[in-house]
Amino acid sequence: MADLDNKDQTEMDPADMEDVEEVEEEETGEDNSKARQLTMQMMQNPQILAALQERLDGLVGSPSGYMESLPKVVKRRVNALKNLQVKCAHIEAKFYEEVHELERKYAALYQPLFDKRSDIVRAAYEPTDEECEWKQDEEEELTVSKQEEMKEKAKVEEEKKDEEKEDPKGIPEFWLTVFKNVDLLSEMLQEHDEPILKHLQDIKVKFSDAGQPMSFTLEFHFEPNDFFTNTVLTKTYKMRSEPDESDPFSFDGPEIMGCTGCTIDWSKGKNVTLKTIKKKQKHKGRGTVRTVTKTVPNDSFFNFFSPPEVPESGELDEDSEAVLAADFEIGHFIRERIVPRAVLYFTGEAIEDDDDDVSERDASFVMKEGEEEADEENDPDYEPKV
């Protein structure tokens, strides 16, 4: 826009002005689309994200030294304020405990709906015509009308295919599709995991009972299969909602303190978390060569059920800390987003909403930054940094 303002303005016929405005709107729309695509590409670049985080961290600022210059009597009053802040942190901890109780209460209200969802997915219940009706929004209706002719042409072929194929039961590969549609989860999937996850029928969230330490358990329900004998695989996350006595100001809501997986009873030769490798070893003295077979860990989604154990000291090496941090993020995401909105991740609508949210936040950040720069340039007292 700054370039347009600097250009010489000449008188135009009103009709010409309308043409110019229309062109500008079209160009602006294209620019916004390109900017959105560029922004998404940037946000997927780890180096750019790291640089952005570093910049944001820099915005927080650092102590000015004013506190050290205060008289002793004023510092004494500041200490009183800090003690009040500690009490606030303890009240906030109680707040989150009550939130957890509300989650437990409403989980019981959601569960019948989730159970029905599971029944439809695994073909235990066939929804009625009324339950299958879905009102499309105007944009969807417009898209459908444009594609009507194509659908009519394909209809005959589809009917022929349907006659040849056996009627599918429920919604095949529902949860596998959800996992493949979500980057956070698809990164965990290996090709050898997919045949197993086709047997996943439901994921449930169970909260700890009232009066018990705060925790939640993810239950993965499987139909009988050739890979393992378990019908349910579990992952339990233990949480804490209380300020750390040594650092009470760091409290920012409940934190996951540890997690426990379960033992998978693999069928013989079906354990995808292990692989067998063969190595040739040469004897230094005799020069003979022998082949040694070793079993080593293998990348798999099912390693999710065997997290690193947190020692009583709470101290972990860097690798274990990284694994647990990623594990906590995944567990929280499954609980907060995947289970409540599974169908929208299956269709991809939730992913589009997430992308739109990211784009809006990025656009807002870029716009504010641009506005600040423009304000500085228009300020007669503004002196650019050298």
C-alpha positions in Angstrom: 0.0 0.0 0.0 2.9 2.3 0.7 3.9 2.1 -3.0 0.5 3.2 -4.1 0.5 6.2 -1.8 3.8 7.4 -3.2 2.7 7.3 -6.8 1.5 10.5 -8.6 -2.3 10.5 -8.5 -4.0 11.7 -11.7 -7.6 12.4 -12.3 -9.6 9.4 -13.7 -13.0 8.9 -15.1 -15.3 7.2 -12.5 -15.7 4.2 -14.7 -11.9 3.9 -14.8 -11.7 4.2 -11.0 -14.2 1.3 -10.7 -12.0 -0.8 -12.9 -8.9 0.0 -10.8 -10.7 -0.9 -7.6 -11.8 -4.2 -9.0 -8.2 -5.0 -10.1 -6.8 -4.0 -6.7 -9.3 -6.3 -4.9 -8.4 -9.2 -7.2 -4.7 -8.6 -6.7 -5.2 -8.2 -2.9 -7.0 -11.6 -2.8 -4.2 -13.3 -4.7 -1.6 -11.7 -2.5 -3.5 -12.8 0.6 -3.7 -16.4 -0.7 0.0 -16.4 -1.6 0.8 -14.9 1.8 -1.2 -17.6 3.6 0.6 -20.3 1.6 4.0 -18.7 2.4 3.1 -18.4 6.0 2.1 -22.0 6.3 5.4 -23.1 4.6 7.3 -20.9 7.0 5.5 -22.2 10.1 6.5 -25.8 9.0 10.2 -24.8 8.9 11.9 -25.7 12.3 14.6 -23.1 11.8 12.1 -20.3 11.2 10.0 -21.4 14.2 13.0 -21.4 16.4 14.0 -17.9 15.3 10.4 -16.7 15.9 10.4 -18.2 19.3 13.7 -16.6 20.1 12.3 -13.2 19.0 9.1 -13.7 21.1 11.2 -14.7 24.1 13.2 -11.4 23.5 9.9 -9.4 23.7 9.5 -10.5 27.3 12.4 -8.3 28.3 14.9 -8.5 31.1 15.0 -6.9 34.6 15.8 -3.2 34.4 17.8 -3.2 37.6 15.2 -0.9 39.2 14.4 -3.5 41.8 18.0 -3.5 43.1 18.0 0.3 43.4 14.9 0.4 45.7 15.2 1.3 49.4 15.1 -1.7 51.8 11.7 -0.6 53.1 10.2 -0.8 49.6 11.8 -4.2 48.9 10.2 -5.4 52.1 6.7 -4.4 50.7 7.6 -6.1 47.3 8.2 -9.3 49.3 4.7 -9.0 50.8 3.4 -8.8 47.2 5.3 -12.0 46.3 3.8 -13.8 49.2 0.4 -12.8 48.0 1.3 -14.1 44.5 2.2 -17.5 46.1 -1.3 -17.6 47.7 -2.7 -16.8 44.3 -0.9 -19.8 42.8 -2.4 -22.1 45.4 -5.9 -20.8 44.7 -5.2 -21.3 40.9 -4.2 -24.9 41.7 -7.6 -25.4 43.5 -9.3 -23.9 40.4 -7.7 -26.5 38.1 -8.7 -29.3 40.5 -12.3 -28.2 40.2 -11.9 -28.0 36.5 -10.8 -31.6 36.6 -13.9 -32.5 38.5 -16.0 -30.8 35.9 -14.2 -32.7 33.2 -15.1 -35.9 35.1 -18.8 -34.8 35.3 -19.2 -33.9 31.7 -17.2 -37.0 30.5 -20.1 -39.0 31.8 -22.5 -36.9 29.7 -20.4 -37.2 26.5 -19.8 -41.0 26.9 -23.2 -42.2 25.6 -22.6 -40.2 22.4 -19.1 -41.5 22.0 -20.4 -45.1 22.6 -22.9 -44.6 19.8 -20.2 -43.3 17.6 -18.2 -46.5 18.3 -21.3 -48.6 17.6 -21.7 -47.0 14.2 -18.0 -47.2 13.3 -17.8 -51.0 14.2 -21.1 -51.8 12.6 -22.9 -52.6 15.9 -25.6 -50.1 15.0 -27.0 -48.8 11.7 -28.1 -45.2 12.0 -31.6 -44.2 10.8 -32.3 -42.1 7.7 -33.1 -39.2 10.0 -29.8 -39.6 11.9 -27.9 -39.6 8.6 -29.4 -36.3 7.3 -26.9 -33.5 7.2 -27.7 -29.9 6.2 -24.9 -28.5 4.0 -23.9 -24.9 4.2 -24.2 -22.6 1.2 -20.6 -23.1 0.1 -21.0 -26.9 0.2 -24.4 -26.6 -1.7 -22.7 -24.4 -4.3 -19.9 -26.9 -4.7 -22.3 -29.8 -5.0 -24.4 -28.0 -7.7 -21.3 -27.5 -9.8 -20.3 -31.1 -9.5 -23.8 -32.4 -10.2 -23.2 -33.3 -13.8 -20.0 -35.2 -12.9 -21.8 -37.1 -10.2 -24.6 -38.1 -12.5 -22.1 -39.4 -15.0 -20.2 -41.3 -12.4 -23.4 -42.6 -10.7 -23.9 -45.5 -13.2 -20.3 -46.7 -12.8 -20.5 -46.4 -9.0 -23.7 -48.5 -8.9 -22.0 -51.2 -10.9 -19.0 -51.2 -8.6 -21.3 -51.3 -5.5 -23.1 -54.3 -7.0 -19.8 -56.1 -7.4 -18.4 -55.2 -4.0 -19.7 -56.6 -0.7 -21.5 -54.0 1.4 -18.8 -52.5 3.8 -19.6 -52.8 7.5 -19.6 -49.6 9.7 -16.9 -47.1 8.8 -13.8 -49.1 7.7 -10.4 -47.8 8.9 -12.0 -44.9 10.8 -9.3 -44.5 13.5 -6.4 -45.3 11.1 -7.6 -42.5 8.8 -7.8 -40.1 11.8 -4.2 -41.0 12.7 -3.0 -40.6 9.1 -4.7 -37.2 8.8 -3.0 -35.7 11.9 0.7 -34.8 11.4 1.5 -35.3 15.1 0.2 -38.9 15.0 1.1 -39.8 11.4 4.7 -39.2 12.2 4.6 -42.1 14.6 3.0 -44.5 12.2 5.1 -47.0 10.3 3.9 -49.1 7.4 3.9 -52.2 9.5 1.6 -50.5 12.1 -1.3 -49.8 9.6 -2.6 -53.4 9.3 -2.8 -53.5 13.1 -4.5 -50.1 13.5 -7.2 -51.2 11.0 -8.5 -53.3 14.0 -8.7 -50.3 16.3 -12.4 -49.8 17.1 -12.4 -47.0 19.7 -10.4 -44.7 21.9 -11.8 -43.7 25.3 -10.6 -41.3 28.0 -11.1 -42.3 31.6 -10.5 -39.8 34.4 -9.4 -40.7 37.9 -12.1 -41.1 40.5 -13.1 -38.3 42.9 -10.7 -38.0 45.8 -7.9 -39.8 43.9 -4.7 -38.2 42.6 -5.3 -36.4 39.3 -4.8 -38.6 36.3 -6.4 -39.8 33.0 -6.2 -43.0 31.0 -6.4 -43.5 27.3 -8.0 -46.8 26.4 -7.4 -48.2 22.8 -10.1 -50.8 22.1 -9.2 -53.4 19.4 -11.3 -56.1 17.8 -9.8 -59.7 17.9 -6.8 -59.8 15.6 -3.8 -61.9 14.6 -1.2 -59.5 16.1 -1.9 -59.6 19.9 -4.4 -61.1 22.3 -5.2 -57.8 24.2 -8.6 -56.3 23.5 -7.6 -53.0 25.3 -4.3 -51.2 25.4 -3.9 -48.5 28.0 -1.8 -45.5 28.7 -2.2 -43.6 32.0 -0.9 -40.1 32.6 -0.4 -38.9 36.2 -0.8 -35.2 36.8 -0.2 -32.7 39.5 -1.9 -29.4 40.2 0.0 -27.7 42.9 2.8 -25.1 42.9 6.4 -26.3 43.3 7.5 -25.2 46.7 11.0 -24.4 45.4 9.6 -22.4 42.4 5.9 -21.5 43.0 5.9 -18.7 40.4 6.4 -21.3 37.6 3.0 -22.8 38.2 0.9 -22.6 35.0 -1.8 -25.2 35.5 -1.7 -29.0 35.9 1.5 -30.7 34.6 2.0 -34.3 33.7 4.4 -36.0 36.1 4.7 -39.4 34.5 3.0 -42.0 32.4 2.5 -45.8 32.5 1.9 -48.0 29.5 0.9 -51.6 29.4 2.3 -55.0 28.3 1.3 -56.0 24.8 0.8 -59.8 24.5 2.1 -60.2 21.0 1.4 -63.3 18.9 4.5 -65.2 17.9 6.4 -63.4 15.1 4.0 -60.4 15.1 5.8 -58.0 17.5 6.4 -54.9 15.3 8.3 -53.1 18.0 11.3 -55.4 17.5 13.2 -56.5 14.5 15.8 -59.2 13.8 19.1 -58.2 12.2 22.0 -60.4 11.1 25.6 -59.3 11.5 28.7 -60.9 10.2 31.6 -61.2 12.7 35.2 -62.0 11.8 37.4 -63.8 14.3 40.6 -61.8 14.7 42.9 -64.8 15.2 41.4 -67.6 13.0 39.9 -65.3 10.4 36.7 -67.3 10.3 33.4 -65.4 9.7 30.2 -66.2 11.5 26.7 -64.7 11.3 25.1 -63.4 14.5 21.4 -62.8 14.8 20.3 -60.0 17.1 16.9 -58.6 18.1 16.8 -54.8 18.3 14.1 -52.1 18.9 12.1 -51.1 15.8 10.3 -47.9 15.1 6.5 -48.3 15.7 3.5 -46.5 17.0 3.1 -49.3 19.5 6.3 -48.0 21.3 3.8 -45.4 22.6 2.7 -48.0 25.2 6.3 -48.5 26.5 7.3 -45.0 27.7 10.6 -44.4 29.6 10.2 -44.8 33.3 10.7 -41.7 35.4 13.0 -42.5 38.4 12.1 -41.4 41.9 14.8 -38.7 41.7 12.9 -37.3 38.7 16.2 -36.9 36.8 16.3 -38.1 33.2 18.9 -38.0 30.4 18.2 -35.7 27.5 16.9 -38.4 25.2 14.4 -39.7 27.7 13.3 -36.1 28.5 12.7 -35.5 24.8 10.7 -38.8 24.4 8.6 -38.0 27.4 7.9 -34.4 26.4 6.7 -35.6 23.0 4.7 -38.4 24.7 3.0 -35.9 27.0 2.1 -33.7 24.0 0.6 -36.6 22.1 -1.4 -37.9 25.1 -2.8 -34.5 25.8 -3.7 -34.0 22.1 -5.5 -37.3 21.9 -7.4 -36.5 25.1 -8.3 -32.9 24.3 -8.8 -32.9 20.5 -8.8 -36.4 18.9 -11.4 -38.2 21.1 -13.9 -35.4 21.3 -13.7 -34.5 17.6 -12.7 -37.7 15.9 -15.2 -37.5 13.0 -13.9 -34.1 12.1 -10.3 -35.3 11.9 -11.6 -38.3 9.9 -13.2 -36.0 7.3 -10.3 -33.4 7.5 -12.6 -30.6 8.6 -10.9 -30.2 12.0 -7.5 -30.0 10.3 -8.7 -27.2 8.1 -10.0 -25.4 11.1 -6.7 -25.8 12.9 -4.9 -24.5 9.7 -7.3 -21.5 9.6 -6.6 -20.7 13.3 -2.8 -20.8 12.6 -3.2 -18.6 9.5 -5.3 -16.1 11.4 -2.9 -15.9 14.2 0.1 -15.5 11.8 -1.8 -12.9 9.8 -2.6 -10.9 12.9 1.0 -11.1 14.0 2.3 -9.9 10.6 -0.4 -7.2 10.4 0.4 -5.8 13.8 4.1 -5.8 13.0 3.5 -4.0 9.7 1.3 -1.4 11.4 4.0 -0.7 13.9 6.5 -0.2 11.2 4.2 2.1 9.3 3.4 4.2 12.4 7.2 4.6 13.0 7.7 5.7 9.4 4.9 8.3 9.6 6.1 9.6 12.9 8.0 12.9 12.2 10.2 12.3 15.3 11.0 8.7 14.3 14.7 8.0 13.9 15.6 4.7 12.2 18.1 2.5 14.0 21.5 2.4 12.3 
